[in-house]
Amino acid sequence: QVQLVESGGGLVQPGGSLRLSCAASGIIFSRYNMGWYRQAPGKQRELVATISSPGSTNYADSVKGRFTISRDNAKNTVQLQMNSLKPEDTAVYYCNAVQARFGMDYWGKGTLVTVSS
């Protein structure tokens, strides 16, 4: 049974920082490309950042220079360090694991990040 469990969300003031973590189980983690997506109220889910199995990263333009994605294959976790947070970063953040070659695509249930004063 595949599980992706996000943690680390919460309420933070503009300019603050949060670190999200996603713990994966039930998959061979090192073989999966991992990603963080977010969905704000009334908007579609959008890509935030991805990190490939070998470790290459990709970021949405809106978070470049502020967010950093990383992974720990020994612990089966992927993190998202978010700095200089803005109110427009408010959303539910979802962890994603994908192995496109085999049609494997899994999602966590999400963690809420609220940026507000």
trRosetta pair geometry for C-beta under 8 A, 3 or more apart (Angstrom, degrees):
i j d omega theta_ij theta_ji phi_ij phi_ji
1 25 7.9 18 92 109 73 99
1 26 5.1 -98 90 -105 39 146
2 24 7.7 -21 -165 -164 83 87
2 25 7.2 166 -149 90 40 57
2 26 3.9 -153 -94 99 43 131
2 27 5.5 44 -121 -44 104 100
2 97 7.6 -140 -175 64 128 137
2 106 4.9 -100 138 -117 141 152
3 23 7.9 0 113 103 97 83
3 24 7.1 162 88 -151 58 43
3 25 4.8 3 53 55 99 98
3 26 5.7 102 10 6 70 125
3 108 8.0 60 173 -110 57 79
4 22 5.6 -1 -174 -176 94 110
4 23 7.5 161 -153 78 45 44
4 24 5.4 -9 -102 -101 74 77
4 95 4.6 -151 164 94 125 118
4 96 7.5 66 174 -91 175 18
4 97 6.0 -173 -77 -9 133 113
4 106 5.8 144 -19 129 123 109
4 107 6.5 -117 52 153 137 19
4 108 3.6 -104 108 -68 101 89
5 22 6.8 154 74 -155 40 58
5 23 4.9 -17 59 57 97 93
5 25 8.0 14 0 7 106 103
5 95 7.9 -4 60 37 15 144
5 108 6.1 164 -87 -135 16 118
5 109 7.7 4 -120 23 55 97
6 9 7.1 45 136 -23 112 109
6 20 6.3 -15 -164 -173 100 107
6 21 7.2 151 -153 84 52 46
6 22 5.1 -23 -94 -97 68 82
6 93 6.6 178 -167 98 154 89
6 94 7.1 -118 -41 -132 149 32
6 95 5.0 175 -72 -14 101 113
6 108 4.7 120 -23 133 98 154
6 109 7.1 -140 25 59 103 65
6 110 6.1 -19 39 -158 145 12
6 111 4.0 -134 121 -19 119 112
7 20 7.2 155 81 -156 41 61
7 21 5.2 -17 62 62 90 93
7 22 7.8 167 18 -83 68 37
7 23 7.5 19 4 -4 112 102
7 111 6.3 156 -107 -89 14 151
8 18 6.1 132 154 169 97 97
8 19 5.4 -94 -159 96 142 56
8 20 4.2 -179 77 -112 130 42
8 21 5.2 113 -27 11 131 77
8 111 6.4 76 57 133 63 162
9 18 7.1 46 -123 173 35 147
9 20 6.5 30 -61 -103 69 101
9 93 6.4 177 -86 34 116 110
9 111 3.4 -179 -18 150 127 101
9 112 4.9 125 154 65 145 42
9 113 4.8 -113 -140 -66 93 65
10 18 6.5 179 47 -120 90 131
10 112 7.7 88 -69 91 19 77
10 113 7.0 6 44 -119 37 57
10 114 7.2 -80 139 36 32 85
11 114 4.7 -22 -106 74 70 109
11 116 6.7 -49 -156 45 96 95
12 16 4.0 -142 173 87 109 136
12 17 7.2 -138 -163 56 151 20
12 18 5.4 -132 -34 -49 152 109
12 85 5.6 62 100 59 127 155
12 113 7.3 -22 19 -166 110 86
12 114 7.3 149 24 83 62 57
12 115 5.7 -26 75 -108 85 69
13 16 4.8 100 60 -24 69 124
13 115 7.3 53 165 -161 12 68
13 116 7.3 -65 -114 88 46 32
13 117 5.4 57 -140 -99 91 67
14 85 6.4 -134 -134 96 41 76
14 86 6.0 34 -136 -125 95 40
14 87 6.0 -33 -84 -42 111 78
14 115 5.8 85 -82 168 61 104
14 116 7.5 28 -37 -113 83 11
14 117 5.9 -40 8 -51 100 98
15 84 6.1 -22 -135 -135 47 51
15 85 6.8 -56 22 52 11 66
16 85 5.4 -30 67 35 66 115
16 115 7.4 -173 48 -131 100 92
17 81 7.3 -7 -169 -177 110 79
17 82 6.2 162 -153 91 61 61
17 83 4.7 -10 -104 -106 104 62
17 84 7.7 21 -79 -14 79 37
17 85 6.7 169 -90 -18 30 106
18 82 5.0 -1 59 59 79 112
18 85 6.7 42 6 -58 97 145
18 113 6.2 -174 64 -129 162 115
19 79 6.1 -10 -177 -170 96 111
19 80 7.1 165 -158 82 50 49
19 81 5.2 -13 -110 -106 87 66
19 82 7.1 -173 -84 21 37 74
20 36 6.9 108 86 -121 141 138
20 79 6.6 153 85 -160 56 56
20 80 4.3 1 55 53 107 100
20 82 7.0 46 -5 -11 98 113
20 93 5.8 -80 -108 107 164 149
20 111 6.3 167 -133 66 112 137
20 113 7.5 -68 -66 -64 121 124
21 77 5.7 -13 -169 -170 99 121
21 78 7.5 152 -156 81 52 42
21 79 5.2 -20 -101 -104 70 79
21 80 7.9 -157 -68 22 32 68
22 34 7.3 172 77 -168 136 124
22 36 7.6 -169 -24 -87 136 89
22 77 6.4 152 76 -156 52 66
22 78 4.8 -11 56 59 107 88
22 79 7.6 -166 18 -77 73 34
22 95 3.4 128 -120 -107 149 153
22 108 6.0 -127 -137 -39 112 151
23 75 7.9 -72 -122 146 87 90
23 76 6.4 62 -162 107 65 93
23 77 5.3 -27 -98 -99 61 91
24 27 5.8 -49 163 46 119 110
24 29 5.1 136 83 -103 132 109
24 32 7.6 -151 -171 54 169 148
24 34 7.8 -115 -41 -106 142 122
24 76 4.7 -122 64 168 85 101
24 77 7.1 -179 11 -88 81 37
24 78 7.4 44 -21 -1 114 96
24 95 7.8 -144 -69 144 93 137
24 97 6.0 92 -116 -66 139 147
25 76 6.7 84 -76 137 54 152
27 31 7.6 -129 160 57 95 98
27 32 5.9 26 144 -34 137 140
27 97 6.1 150 56 145 170 153
27 104 7.6 135 -127 166 125 142
27 106 7.1 -144 -50 14 144 152
28 31 4.6 35 102 13 105 119
28 32 7.4 148 85 -22 61 93
29 32 6.0 -70 -159 30 38 110
29 73 5.9 170 104 -142 110 68
29 76 4.2 -167 -49 -124 159 82
29 97 7.7 -82 -130 -132 65 135
30 53 6.4 77 162 -156 55 94
30 73 4.4 53 -91 -149 95 126
31 53 5.9 -6 -156 -120 24 136
31 99 6.0 18 129 -103 96 131
32 53 6.4 140 66 -84 19 95
32 97 4.4 6 168 -169 149 95
32 98 6.4 128 -164 57 91 29
32 99 5.2 -80 -107 -56 72 93
32 104 7.3 -90 -108 103 105 124
33 50 6.2 17 168 -179 105 112
33 51 7.1 -179 -160 90 67 43
33 52 4.9 -30 -114 -125 98 54
33 53 5.8 -71 -68 -33 62 75
33 97 7.5 147 77 -157 47 48
33 98 5.2 -30 67 69 96 86
33 99 7.1 149 16 -85 79 47
33 100 7.5 -2 26 -12 128 95
34 50 6.9 164 91 -155 44 65
34 51 5.3 -9 64 60 91 89
34 69 7.7 -177 101 175 101 125
34 71 5.8 128 39 -90 144 131
34 78 4.2 -162 149 -78 152 158
34 95 7.2 -23 -167 -169 97 90
34 96 6.9 147 -162 83 49 60
34 97 5.7 -17 -105 -102 72 68
34 98 7.9 166 -87 22 27 71
35 47 6.7 -52 -178 -140 131 91
35 48 7.5 143 174 54 84 77
35 49 6.6 -176 -149 96 70 46
35 50 3.9 -24 -99 -103 101 82
35 51 7.2 173 -81 19 53 60
35 69 7.9 -20 -130 -141 44 157
35 95 7.5 147 83 -161 48 46
35 96 4.3 -18 64 62 95 109
35 97 7.9 -177 24 -73 73 29
35 98 7.1 4 7 8 114 111
36 48 4.3 -49 104 65 95 122
36 49 5.2 19 45 50 103 83
36 50 7.6 -158 24 -75 60 46
36 69 6.4 -160 6 -102 116 120
36 78 7.5 -161 -50 127 93 120
36 80 4.7 37 -54 -70 163 145
36 93 5.9 -7 -170 -174 104 104
36 94 7.1 148 -157 76 53 47
36 95 6.3 -28 -100 -100 66 55
36 96 7.3 -174 -79 17 18 88
37 45 5.2 38 155 174 126 104
37 46 6.4 171 -161 85 85 31
37 47 5.6 -51 -106 -104 85 39
37 48 5.9 178 -109 1 24 89
37 93 7.3 156 82 -156 40 55
37 94 4.8 -20 65 62 91 100
37 96 5.9 48 -5 -21 111 126
38 45 7.0 174 91 -149 25 67
38 46 6.1 -23 63 60 73 81
38 48 5.3 69 -8 -53 103 120
38 89 7.8 -45 174 -168 172 62
38 91 3.8 77 173 109 112 144
38 92 6.6 159 -153 79 67 43
38 93 4.8 -28 -96 -99 91 65
38 94 6.9 173 -86 14 35 77
38 113 7.7 -50 -128 37 127 119
39 43 6.4 -175 -164 84 63 83
39 44 7.0 -84 -126 151 93 24
39 45 4.2 -42 -76 -92 106 71
39 46 7.2 141 -87 11 54 68
39 91 5.6 155 70 -170 28 108
39 92 5.3 -16 59 57 87 94
39 94 7.1 31 -3 -11 100 116
39 110 7.7 -51 34 -121 106 143
40 43 4.4 28 66 35 90 127
40 88 7.7 -36 -92 -168 154 60
40 90 6.2 80 -123 95 101 72
40 91 4.2 -71 -73 -95 67 98
41 91 8.0 -150 -14 -113 58 63
43 46 7.3 -31 140 -18 116 112
43 91 7.9 -62 62 -113 122 115
45 94 7.0 -16 -145 25 126 137
46 60 6.7 61 146 -98 109 151
47 50 6.8 -34 -163 -34 117 103
47 58 7.9 -16 157 113 134 107
47 60 5.6 158 100 -63 80 106
48 59 7.4 -26 155 -146 51 67
48 60 5.6 -69 -135 4 31 120
48 63 5.8 35 -164 4 80 159
48 67 6.6 -66 168 125 104 169
48 69 8.0 135 112 -64 94 121
48 80 7.0 30 117 -140 136 146
48 93 7.0 -7 -14 -135 157 99
49 57 6.6 -10 -174 -168 103 98
49 58 6.6 164 -154 85 56 53
49 59 4.8 -10 -105 -105 90 70
49 60 7.0 -96 -61 2 59 78
49 63 6.6 -94 -51 91 102 139
49 67 5.8 -146 -39 119 138 125
49 68 7.9 131 -146 -173 169 13
49 69 4.0 -177 129 -35 134 132
49 80 6.4 150 48 -120 130 108
50 57 6.9 163 86 -151 52 51
50 58 4.8 1 52 53 95 101
50 69 7.0 150 83 88 5 171
51 55 6.3 -16 -177 -144 100 38
51 56 7.0 165 -153 79 54 38
51 57 5.0 -17 -100 -98 78 76
51 58 7.9 -170 -73 21 39 69
51 69 4.8 -156 -40 125 114 120
51 70 7.0 112 -82 -119 163 16
51 71 5.3 -173 104 -22 145 116
51 78 6.6 180 45 -140 127 118
52 55 6.5 -42 69 27 78 17
52 56 4.4 15 24 48 121 88
52 57 7.7 -132 6 -65 77 34
55 71 7.1 -139 -108 43 74 111
57 69 5.6 162 -134 63 117 106
59 63 5.5 -123 -176 82 109 94
59 64 4.7 134 105 -83 134 76
59 67 6.4 159 -136 74 123 104
59 69 7.5 -179 -84 0 90 111
60 63 5.1 63 66 19 91 99
60 64 7.3 -139 90 -33 43 81
61 64 5.8 -36 -146 -1 36 118
62 88 7.7 -101 -176 117 131 123
63 66 5.4 -106 -166 62 60 102
63 67 4.0 -6 167 14 118 124
63 82 7.7 -60 -151 -124 118 88
63 89 7.7 95 -96 -109 102 109
64 67 7.7 -53 -79 42 19 84
66 82 6.8 23 140 -158 92 60
66 83 5.3 -145 -167 71 67 75
66 84 4.7 -102 -131 60 110 108
66 85 7.6 138 171 -75 128 42
67 80 6.1 -10 -169 -174 110 92
67 81 6.6 156 -157 83 54 56
67 82 5.1 -9 -106 -105 90 67
67 83 7.2 -176 -79 25 41 69
68 80 7.4 160 79 -156 44 47
68 81 4.4 -4 55 54 95 108
68 83 8.0 27 0 1 96 106
69 78 6.9 0 -171 179 94 100
69 79 7.1 163 -152 85 48 55
69 80 5.4 -16 -99 -103 73 73
69 81 7.9 -159 -71 22 27 72
70 78 7.2 174 90 -155 41 59
70 79 5.1 -8 60 56 88 100
70 81 7.3 27 5 -7 109 105
71 77 7.0 174 -153 96 60 50
71 78 4.6 -23 -102 -104 85 79
71 79 7.4 -178 -84 16 36 71
72 75 4.3 13 112 37 121 104
72 76 7.5 -36 92 20 79 19
72 77 5.0 9 50 58 102 91
72 78 7.7 -167 21 -78 65 37
72 79 7.6 44 -9 -12 99 105
73 76 7.2 32 -161 -76 35 44
78 95 6.6 143 66 -143 118 114
80 93 7.1 -134 59 177 154 145
82 85 5.7 54 143 -79 108 102
82 89 6.9 139 -172 -179 135 150
82 113 7.4 24 59 -146 168 155
85 89 5.0 -106 -157 51 84 150
85 113 7.7 -128 -144 167 139 122
85 115 4.6 -151 144 -110 114 134
86 89 5.1 112 58 -11 68 99
86 115 6.1 87 101 122 22 157
87 90 5.9 -18 -179 -15 53 115
87 115 5.0 -151 -101 99 36 102
87 116 6.3 71 -116 -87 93 60
88 115 7.8 -36 34 64 31 132
89 113 6.4 -53 133 118 93 127
89 115 5.1 60 63 -7 96 144
90 113 6.3 -151 -129 104 43 75
90 114 5.2 34 -130 -130 103 48
90 115 5.0 -129 -61 29 85 81
90 116 7.1 45 -82 -43 134 92
91 112 7.8 -147 116 -143 29 57
91 113 6.2 7 56 56 58 96
92 110 4.2 23 169 177 110 135
92 111 7.0 152 -158 71 68 24
92 112 5.3 -37 -100 -93 72 65
92 113 7.6 156 -105 18 22 72
93 110 6.3 146 71 -152 36 76
93 111 5.5 -27 60 62 91 79
93 112 7.7 160 13 -101 76 15
93 113 5.6 40 -17 -7 116 116
94 107 5.7 -9 177 -163 124 100
94 108 5.6 177 -159 62 69 86
94 109 7.8 -142 -121 99 89 11
94 110 4.7 -40 -83 -89 79 84
95 107 7.2 144 81 -158 56 50
95 108 4.0 46 48 1 96 129
96 105 7.3 -15 -168 -166 99 77
96 106 7.0 156 -156 83 52 53
96 107 5.6 -15 -102 -102 75 70
96 108 7.6 -111 -61 7 42 82
97 104 7.4 -39 120 133 89 102
97 105 7.6 167 88 -149 56 33
97 106 4.6 -5 57 57 99 102
98 104 6.5 157 -153 96 43 70
98 105 4.9 13 -111 -108 89 73
98 106 7.5 -168 -72 25 52 62
99 102 5.1 3 114 40 109 101
99 103 7.9 -12 89 46 75 24
99 104 4.1 19 48 54 96 116
99 105 8.0 -140 35 -61 53 52
100 103 7.2 33 -164 -77 37 32
100 104 7.8 -102 -59 47 19 65
100 105 7.7 46 -91 -69 59 98
108 111 7.9 -13 123 -20 131 85
